[in-house]
């Protein structure tokens, strides 16, 4: 299943850890610092980082 995550706070990090067996297609947060922290902590490709959730959904077409 293709998953898109909105929010890079503590719960966002918990969700990524819980969904490791699924395919993460995008991560969105209004804070560039939060996006970069998530990218570094979880080795997320820069192409998967978004500041706008609508753009993320349009570009990544997640299942949920």
C-alpha positions as CSV (number, residue, x, y, z in Angstrom):
1,X,0.0,0.0,0.0
2,X,1.3,3.5,-0.9
3,X,1.2,5.8,2.1
4,X,1.5,9.6,2.2
5,X,2.2,11.3,5.6
6,X,1.1,14.7,6.6
7,X,2.9,16.1,9.6
8,X,6.5,15.5,10.8
9,X,6.1,15.8,14.5
10,X,6.4,13.0,17.1
11,X,3.3,11.2,15.8
12,X,4.5,11.5,12.2
13,X,7.8,9.8,13.3
14,X,5.8,7.1,15.1
15,X,3.7,6.5,12.0
16,X,6.7,6.1,9.8
17,X,8.2,3.5,12.2
18,X,4.9,1.6,12.4
19,X,4.5,1.6,8.6
20,X,8.0,0.5,7.6
21,X,6.7,-2.5,5.7
22,X,4.5,-0.3,3.5
23,X,5.6,2.0,0.7
24,X,6.0,5.6,1.9
25,X,5.5,7.8,-1.2
26,X,5.4,11.3,0.4
27,X,5.9,13.3,3.5
28,X,4.4,16.8,4.0
29,X,4.9,19.5,6.6
30,X,4.8,23.3,6.6
31,X,8.2,23.4,8.3
32,X,11.3,22.9,6.1
33,X,13.3,22.1,9.3
34,X,10.8,19.3,10.2
35,X,11.0,17.9,6.7
36,X,14.8,17.9,6.7
37,X,14.9,16.3,10.2
38,X,12.5,13.5,8.9
39,X,14.6,13.1,5.8
40,X,17.8,12.7,7.8
41,X,16.3,10.4,10.4
42,X,14.6,8.0,8.0
43,X,16.7,8.4,4.8
44,X,13.8,9.8,2.8
45,X,14.4,10.8,-0.8
46,X,14.2,14.6,-1.4
47,X,11.6,14.0,-4.1
48,X,9.2,12.7,-1.5
49,X,9.3,15.9,0.6
50,X,6.4,18.4,0.3
51,X,5.3,21.6,2.0
52,X,1.8,21.4,0.4
53,X,-0.3,18.4,1.0
54,X,-2.4,18.9,-2.1
55,X,0.7,18.9,-4.3
56,X,1.9,15.8,-2.5
57,X,-1.3,13.9,-3.2
58,X,-1.4,15.0,-6.8
59,X,2.2,14.0,-7.5
60,X,2.4,10.7,-5.4
61,X,-1.1,9.3,-5.8
62,X,-1.1,7.5,-2.4
63,X,-3.6,4.7,-1.6
64,X,-4.2,6.4,1.8
